[in-house]
Amino acid sequence: MAEEETLGIVQLVVILVVTVLFGGILIAFVFFLGRKERYTSENDKSSSNIKVEELKPPKEQYNKVDISKRTSSKSSKRTNAVVDHPKQFCVLKGHTSDVHHIEFSSNGKHLGSTSSDRTIRLWSVKSFNDKEHKYIRCNVDGDHATKINLTQDARAFISALSNGNKIRVFKVQKKTDGTGNIVSGDFDFPQEHKADIINVGVSATGKFIMSCSNDTTIIIWTLKGEVLNIINTNQVNNSFACISPCGRFVSSAGFTSDVRLYEIEFSKGGEFIQVSRAMDLKGHSAGVYHFSFSADCTRMATVSKDGTWKIWNIDVEYKKGEDPVLLSTGYFSGHHNEMLIAISPDAYIVAISMSRSIGVFDTVTGELVELLENIHSDNISSLSWHPSSHFFASAGGTDRHIRVWHNTAGMKAQIRDLETQLKKAKTESVKVRLERRILEARTTLEKMSS
């Protein structure tokens, strides 16, 4: 009886062992099949995301630029890699932290810069040719400035303060001993913006000041800090706003695909009347990152998330219902956050920031004429043209340096345009004037290239 029980137990153990082994083999086989199927599925899914264009040989397109693969990402190691460059005019060194914003004064004598190092510097343009670059330094106690805009005579300027989120007025005065100038904070505007201020500006007419925050608010102020008008752009959020060089318009861009221009109206006696909607730039299919005006306020340049930049003629009779005219469209590839566009004052060239590089484009043909590649060790934070159109400056955020670039492409475009005008000239006086301008432009170009 005991032997039968023992035999039964042994048989039961054998059955259990065989069952476990078979079950393990079966589970392993099912797992293998499932893994293979998932691998195949993932490959199929990955293949379905490949665009048809990527399976074809790249098509040459003269006005399309893709530097996304050649420009290192922001997370890469940052070094001041650019020591010298054929197009570089000079490098302005002095800031010890991030450079947020740069802007030339309209009289061309100074370049203002703001930084996280709690200083504002007014660089002397006259010293750009010298080994040592002169500047006036202003400390911002307990805060730092993010934006700057100088008055026409550069005797005063306004800045947006980061922590206080308000506007401060600064004055440039001569030292009592007559050895130079000093800058001091004069007074602060009341804090009216609920969201962060993204730009400020002083009208060339001297009649008003503008500030814009990254919600949908633009405030029009008197020079003493009194609110004249609050504009709601209704663009979900503002990406940029500024005053036109003529001081007539305030323009805004944001999440929506249009750029809006508002006329700030004053009486002949200088009394504020109203803000009225003047015109809209419609043509982009996605939000607009940035825009800029030509010096004579007849042209505007815009750059959008839709992969295009555009040149517009805004010299129209908008009060009679005329719309701005789209003159040309250029293209770029790759995703670049917070792109900036700066049209040269003479409107021949646009400079567009693309991460750490700058594309220089012809405004008529849309052609990329120069690519200043990886010229900063961080994403470019600001662009500004000198009023002469002979050079422009760029700042690269955490690399702390401001770099100034010769505009050789613009000078060549100007010479071509003048030569075309010369062929069409009918009077001797016009021919003489054009020949003189061509000679001056060629002389300037030779100096840049030497």
C-alpha positions in Angstrom: 0.0 0.0 0.0 2.9 2.3 0.9 4.6 1.4 -2.4 1.5 2.4 -4.4 1.3 5.7 -2.6 5.0 6.4 -3.2 4.6 5.5 -6.9 1.6 7.8 -7.1 3.5 10.7 -5.6 6.5 10.1 -8.0 4.1 10.1 -11.0 2.5 13.3 -9.7 5.9 15.0 -9.4 6.9 14.0 -12.9 3.6 15.3 -14.3 4.1 18.6 -12.5 7.7 18.9 -13.7 6.7 18.2 -17.3 3.8 20.7 -17.1 6.1 23.4 -15.7 8.7 22.8 -18.4 6.1 22.8 -21.2 4.4 25.9 -19.8 7.7 27.7 -19.6 8.6 26.8 -23.2 5.1 27.9 -24.3 5.4 31.2 -22.5 8.8 31.9 -23.9 7.5 31.1 -27.4 4.6 33.5 -27.0 6.9 36.2 -25.6 9.2 35.8 -28.6 6.3 36.1 -31.0 4.9 39.1 -29.2 8.3 40.8 -29.1 8.9 40.2 -32.8 5.4 41.5 -33.6 6.0 44.6 -31.5 9.4 45.2 -33.1 7.8 44.9 -36.6 4.9 47.2 -35.5 7.3 49.9 -34.2 9.4 49.7 -37.4 6.3 50.1 -39.5 5.1 53.0 -37.3 8.5 54.7 -37.6 8.5 54.2 -41.4 5.1 55.8 -41.6 6.5 59.0 -40.1 9.1 59.4 -42.9 8.0 62.2 -45.3 8.0 61.5 -49.0 10.4 64.4 -49.5 13.0 62.7 -47.3 13.0 59.6 -49.5 13.9 61.8 -52.6 17.2 63.4 -53.4 17.3 67.0 -52.0 16.1 69.5 -54.5 18.2 72.7 -54.9 16.2 75.7 -53.9 18.1 79.0 -53.9 15.9 80.8 -51.5 15.5 78.1 -48.9 18.0 77.6 -46.1 18.2 74.7 -43.6 20.8 75.1 -40.9 19.1 73.0 -38.3 21.6 70.1 -38.8 24.6 72.3 -39.0 23.8 74.5 -35.9 24.4 72.9 -32.5 21.5 72.8 -30.1 21.3 75.2 -27.2 22.0 72.4 -24.8 25.4 71.7 -26.3 28.6 72.9 -24.7 28.9 76.7 -25.1 32.2 78.3 -25.8 33.1 81.6 -27.4 34.1 79.7 -30.6 34.2 82.7 -32.9 37.5 84.5 -32.5 37.6 86.0 -36.0 35.3 86.0 -39.0 35.7 87.5 -42.5 32.5 89.6 -42.0 33.1 90.5 -38.4 33.7 94.2 -37.8 34.5 94.0 -34.1 33.6 92.2 -30.8 32.3 94.3 -27.9 33.4 92.7 -24.6 32.5 93.9 -21.1 29.3 92.3 -19.9 29.8 89.5 -17.4 26.5 87.7 -17.8 23.7 87.2 -20.4 23.2 90.0 -22.9 19.4 90.5 -23.4 19.0 93.3 -25.8 21.0 95.7 -28.0 19.9 98.7 -30.0 21.6 101.5 -31.9 20.5 105.1 -31.3 18.8 106.7 -34.3 21.6 109.2 -34.5 24.1 106.4 -35.0 26.4 107.4 -32.2 25.7 104.8 -29.6 24.8 101.1 -29.2 22.9 100.4 -26.0 23.0 97.0 -24.3 21.3 95.4 -21.3 22.5 92.4 -19.3 21.8 90.1 -16.4 25.0 91.5 -14.8 22.9 94.5 -13.6 24.5 97.0 -15.9 23.5 98.9 -19.0 26.2 100.0 -21.4 26.2 102.7 -24.0 29.0 101.8 -26.5 30.6 104.5 -28.6 30.2 103.6 -32.2 33.1 105.9 -33.1 35.4 103.6 -31.2 34.4 100.4 -33.1 37.5 100.9 -35.3 39.7 101.2 -32.2 41.4 98.4 -30.3 39.7 99.4 -27.1 35.9 100.0 -27.3 34.7 102.8 -25.2 31.4 102.7 -23.3 29.4 104.5 -20.5 28.4 102.1 -17.8 25.3 102.4 -15.7 24.5 100.1 -12.7 20.9 99.0 -12.1 20.6 98.6 -8.4 18.6 95.6 -7.1 17.4 94.6 -10.6 18.5 94.2 -14.2 17.3 95.7 -17.4 15.9 93.5 -20.2 15.1 96.1 -23.0 16.5 99.5 -24.0 15.4 102.2 -26.3 17.3 105.5 -26.8 15.9 108.9 -27.6 16.9 110.5 -30.9 19.7 112.6 -29.4 20.7 109.7 -27.1 20.6 112.0 -24.0 18.1 109.8 -22.4 16.8 106.2 -22.7 14.2 103.9 -21.2 14.6 100.3 -20.1 12.3 97.5 -18.9 13.3 96.2 -15.5 13.0 92.4 -15.0 12.1 92.0 -11.3 10.1 95.2 -11.0 8.4 94.6 -14.4 8.2 98.4 -15.0 9.8 101.1 -17.1 12.7 103.2 -15.8 13.9 106.5 -17.4 17.6 107.1 -17.5 19.4 110.4 -18.3 22.9 110.8 -19.8 24.6 113.9 -18.4 28.1 115.4 -18.5 30.3 115.0 -15.5 30.8 118.1 -13.4 34.5 118.1 -14.3 33.7 117.9 -18.0 35.8 114.6 -18.5 32.9 112.6 -19.9 29.3 111.5 -19.4 27.5 109.6 -16.6 24.2 107.8 -16.6 21.7 107.9 -13.8 18.2 106.5 -13.2 15.8 109.5 -13.2 12.4 108.0 -12.3 10.2 104.9 -12.7 6.8 104.6 -14.3 4.0 103.0 -12.2 3.7 99.3 -12.6 0.7 98.8 -14.8 1.6 95.5 -16.7 0.3 92.3 -15.2 2.5 90.1 -17.4 6.2 90.4 -18.3 7.2 93.4 -20.4 8.7 92.2 -23.7 9.6 95.5 -25.3 9.6 99.3 -24.8 10.0 102.2 -27.2 10.2 106.0 -27.4 8.4 107.7 -30.3 10.7 109.6 -32.7 8.3 112.5 -32.4 8.8 112.7 -28.7 5.1 112.5 -28.0 4.7 109.1 -26.4 6.3 105.9 -25.0 5.1 102.4 -25.6 5.5 99.2 -23.6 4.3 95.8 -24.5 3.8 92.7 -22.3 3.5 89.0 -23.3 -0.2 88.8 -22.6 -2.3 91.0 -25.1 -1.5 94.4 -23.6 0.2 97.4 -25.1 0.3 100.6 -23.1 0.7 104.1 -24.6 2.3 106.5 -22.1 3.2 110.2 -21.8 6.9 110.9 -21.3 6.1 111.5 -17.6 4.6 108.1 -17.1 0.9 108.8 -17.4 -1.3 106.2 -19.3 -2.8 107.6 -22.5 -4.3 104.4 -23.8 -4.3 100.6 -23.3 -4.5 98.5 -26.4 -5.8 94.9 -26.3 -4.3 93.2 -29.4 -6.6 90.2 -29.1 -3.8 88.0 -30.4 -3.9 85.4 -27.6 -0.4 86.5 -26.6 2.0 89.1 -27.9 5.3 88.0 -29.3 6.6 91.4 -30.2 5.6 95.1 -30.5 7.4 98.3 -31.4 7.0 101.9 -32.6 7.7 102.6 -36.2 10.8 104.9 -36.9 8.5 107.7 -38.1 6.7 107.6 -34.7 3.3 107.3 -36.3 2.5 103.6 -35.7 2.7 101.0 -33.0 2.7 97.5 -34.5 2.1 94.1 -32.8 2.5 90.4 -33.6 1.5 87.3 -31.6 -0.1 83.9 -31.7 -2.3 84.8 -34.6 -0.9 84.9 -38.2 -1.4 88.6 -38.8 0.6 91.7 -37.9 -1.4 94.7 -36.7 -0.6 98.4 -37.1 -2.2 101.0 -34.9 -2.0 104.8 -35.6 -1.3 106.9 -32.5 -3.1 110.2 -33.3 -2.2 113.6 -31.9 -3.6 117.0 -32.6 -1.4 119.7 -34.2 -1.0 121.2 -30.7 0.4 117.9 -29.5 -2.7 116.7 -27.6 -3.4 113.0 -27.7 -6.6 112.2 -29.7 -6.9 108.4 -30.0 -5.5 105.1 -31.1 -7.0 103.7 -34.3 -6.5 100.5 -36.2 -4.6 101.4 -39.4 -3.9 98.2 -41.3 -3.1 94.5 -41.0 -0.4 92.4 -42.7 -2.1 89.2 -43.7 -0.4 86.4 -45.5 1.4 84.1 -43.0 -0.3 80.9 -42.1 1.0 80.7 -38.5 2.0 83.0 -35.7 4.6 85.7 -36.4 7.8 85.6 -34.3 9.1 89.1 -35.1 9.0 92.0 -37.5 10.9 95.2 -38.3 10.5 98.5 -40.2 12.7 100.1 -42.8 14.0 103.6 -41.9 11.5 105.4 -44.1 8.6 103.3 -42.8 7.6 102.2 -46.3 8.7 98.6 -45.8 8.2 95.9 -43.2 9.8 92.5 -42.8 8.1 89.6 -40.9 9.2 86.1 -40.0 6.7 83.4 -39.0 6.4 79.9 -37.6 5.1 78.8 -41.0 8.7 78.7 -42.4 8.6 82.0 -44.3 9.7 85.5 -44.1 8.0 88.3 -46.0 8.7 91.9 -47.2 5.7 94.3 -47.3 5.0 97.7 -48.8 3.1 99.6 -46.2 3.3 102.9 -48.0 -0.4 102.8 -48.9 -3.5 105.0 -48.4 -4.9 102.8 -45.7 -7.5 105.5 -44.7 -9.0 104.9 -48.2 -9.1 101.2 -47.7 -5.8 100.2 -49.4 -4.1 97.1 -48.0 -0.4 96.6 -47.6 1.2 95.0 -50.6 3.3 91.8 -50.3 6.5 92.3 -52.2 8.5 89.1 -51.7 8.6 85.9 -49.7 11.6 83.9 -48.6 11.9 80.5 -47.0 13.8 78.7 -44.3 13.8 75.1 -43.0 14.3 73.7 -39.5 12.7 74.6 -36.2 14.2 77.7 -34.5 12.6 79.2 -31.4 12.2 83.0 -31.1 13.5 83.9 -34.5 14.3 87.6 -35.1 14.2 89.5 -38.3 15.9 92.9 -38.9 15.5 94.7 -42.2 18.3 97.1 -43.1 17.4 100.8 -42.9 17.8 101.1 -46.7 15.6 97.9 -47.1 18.1 96.0 -49.4 18.8 93.2 -46.9 17.2 91.3 -44.0 19.1 89.6 -41.3 17.3 86.6 -39.7 18.5 84.9 -36.6 18.3 81.0 -36.6 19.4 79.6 -33.3 23.2 80.6 -33.2 23.5 81.6 -36.8 22.3 84.5 -39.0 21.0 84.3 -42.5 21.4 87.4 -44.7 18.8 87.5 -47.5 18.2 89.8 -50.5 14.8 91.5 -49.9 13.9 91.5 -53.6 14.9 88.0 -54.7 14.5 86.2 -51.4 17.9 84.7 -52.0 20.2 83.7 -49.2 23.4 85.7 -49.9 25.4 85.1 -46.7 25.2 82.6 -43.9 27.0 83.6 -40.7 27.1 80.2 -39.2 27.5 79.4 -35.5 28.7 82.9 -34.7 27.5 82.8 -31.1 27.8 80.2 -28.5 24.2 80.6 -27.5 20.9 81.3 -29.3 20.9 84.9 -30.6 18.9 87.2 -28.3 19.0 90.5 -30.2 19.7 92.1 -33.6 20.1 95.8 -34.5 21.1 97.7 -37.6 23.2 100.8 -37.6 21.3 103.7 -39.3 23.9 103.8 -42.1 23.1 100.2 -43.1 26.8 99.6 -43.3 26.8 97.2 -40.4 24.6 95.4 -37.8 25.1 93.9 -34.4 24.0 90.7 -32.7 24.0 89.4 -29.2 24.2 85.8 -28.2 22.7 85.5 -24.7 25.0 83.7 -22.4 28.1 84.1 -24.4 28.2 87.7 -23.2 29.7 89.2 -26.3 28.2 91.6 -28.8 29.4 91.0 -32.4 29.2 93.7 -35.1 29.1 92.6 -38.8 29.9 94.3 -42.1 27.0 94.5 -44.5 28.9 93.7 -47.7 25.8 92.0 -49.2 23.8 95.1 -48.7 26.4 97.3 -50.3 26.6 95.0 -53.3 22.8 95.1 -53.6 22.8 98.9 -53.4 25.5 99.2 -56.1 23.4 97.0 -58.4 20.3 99.0 -57.8 22.1 102.3 -58.4 23.7 101.0 -61.6 20.2 100.0 -62.8 18.9 103.5 -62.0 21.9 105.0 -63.8 21.0 103.2 -67.0 17.5 104.6 -66.9 18.5 108.1 -65.9 17.4 110.8 -68.5 19.0 114.0 -67.1 22.6 114.8 -66.6 22.1 116.0 -63.0 20.5 112.7 -62.0 23.4 110.7 -63.7 26.0 112.8 -61.8 24.2 112.2 -58.5 23.9 108.4 -59.1 27.5 108.1 -60.2 28.6 109.9 -57.0 26.6 107.5 -54.9 27.9 104.5 -56.7 31.5 105.7 -56.1 30.8 106.2 -52.4 29.2 102.7 -52.1 32.2 101.1 -53.9 34.6 102.9 -51.6 32.7 101.7 -48.6 32.6 98.2 -49.9 36.4 98.2 -50.5 37.0 99.3 -46.9 34.8 96.5 -45.6 36.6 93.9 -47.7 40.1 95.1 -46.8 
